[in-house]
């Protein structure tokens, strides 16, 4: 079991904690690109992921804003 420090524990208990994520996607050439670099502004609304013991890896879902002209 891995232990955490008191400071880390306080951050996790904080009701206003914030998590930053970086989402990378494969482009048409298979190159992994940070989704934040594809747009002029941050279009990422939500990101979630989960492990499943029956799956070969993790399942992820992202929501991005759609720019309207």
Long-range contacts (C-beta under 8 A, 24 or more apart in sequence): 21-47, 23-47, 23-62, 35-62, 35-64, 39-67, 43-67
